[in-house]
Amino acid sequence: KQTAVGGNIILTSSMAGQTGAFGFSAYSPTKFALRGFAECLSMELAAKKSKNVNISLAYPPDTKTPGYEIENRTKPEECRLISESGGIWDPEVVGKKMVNEALSPNPSFDIYFGIDGWMLATLTSGMNPVTSLGDVICQVALMGLLRFISLFYLMDFGRITQCCHDSKEKRKDISKSD
């Protein structure tokens, strides 16, 4: 007789894996790929009636870690300014939420952090597995409003990148004239 053994698999993506951002042209696609992998794996396990195995995808924000400190040494100015708009998270808070989801009997597919993370997870929910009726209701009822709000984020990010570009061009012109 086979016993029902299962568990939760948590894949770690990033908020940068939900949307493209300046300075992350190599990083974001790899994190986007985890989304597709998680959706496929979830569907494959469901087809095998592996109801005891859950797949979740965590989207941690910028987290104060040694790796983040190293990243900031060479991060383009545009990227740094955009990242600052989301703030920095304590690694204990991020880790605790991921561990709590891993230990949950019915974890969410999307593991997000803060209101920005919730908004981004809702906006990018697409065809992800449904794990909560509340999430589905929010996705259906709020998608238009959240898309409207996201336009202001995008305009701000565009303004930041344009200002940085203009500043670099101005410095080039000044150095040419010297």
ZADRENBA-289282 format. One record per residue (C-alpha): residue in one letter; x, y, z. Coordinates in steps of 0.1 Angstrom, whole numbers, plus 5000, padded with zeros to 4 digits. Example, Ala and Ser with C-alpha at 12.3 -4.5 7.8 and 13.67 -1.06 7.14 Angstrom:
BEGIN
A512349555078/S513749895071/
***
This chain:
BEGIN
K500050005000/Q501350344990/T501150615017/A500250975009/V503451175013/G503651525001/G504851865008/N505252214995/I507852324969/I508652694971/L510452844941/T512153184947/S511553434919/S511653814925/M509454114921/A511654174891/G510353844877/Q506953984874/T507754284853/G510754404833/A512754684848/F515654904837/G518954744846/F517554384849/S517654274813/A519653954822/Y518053894857/S514353944850/P514053684822/T515453414844/K512953504871/F510153524846/A511053164835/L510453034870/R506853144867/G506352924836/F508152634853/A506052664885/E502752684864/C503752374844/L504952184874/S501652264893/M499552144863/E501651824859/L501351734895/A497551804895/A497151574864/K498851304884/K496451364913/S499451464934/K497251674956/N499751634985/V502351844966/N501852214963/I503852454942/S504352814953/L506353094937/A507753364960/Y508353714947/P510653874973/P511254244970/D514654404975/T515954255007/K518854375029/T521354095023/P525054085016/G524254004979/Y522054314977/E524854534991/I527254394964/E524654444937/N524254814947/R527954884941/T527454854903/K523754914899/P522955174872/E521555494887/E518155444869/C517855094884/R518755224919/L516255504918/I513455274906/S514355014932/E514255274960/S510655334953/G509754994968/G511955024999/I514154755014/W512854465033/D514354285064/P515553935055/E513853795086/V510453915075/V510953785040/G512353445052/K509653405079/K506853455054/M508353205029/V508952945057/N505352995070/E504052935035/A506252625031/L504752485064/S501152575055/P498852285046/N497452485017/P499952755006/S499153024980/F500652984946/D501953344947/I503853454978/Y504153834977/F505254095002/G503554425010/I500954624991/D503254664961/G503854294960/W500154214963/M499254464935/L501954324912/A500953964920/T497254054912/L498154224880/T500353944867/S498153654879/G497253554843/M496753184841/N498353094875/P496752824896/V493852934918/T494552874955/S492153124971/L488653244962/G489553574978/D492453624954/V490253534924/I487653784935/C490254064939/Q491853974905/V488553994887/A487054294906/L490254514908/M492154434877/G491054754858/L491754984888/L495154824895/R496154854858/F495255224860/I497355264891/S500255074875/L500255334847/F501455594872/Y504255364884/L505255314847/M505155694841/D507355754871/F509855484860/G509855634825/R510555974840/I513355844861/T515055664831/Q514655974809/C516056214835/C519055984840/H519555954803/D519356334798/S521756394827/K524356154811/E523956324777/K524456664794/R527656544811/K528956404778/D528356744761/I530056924789/S533056694788/K533356734750/S533357114753/D536257104779/
***
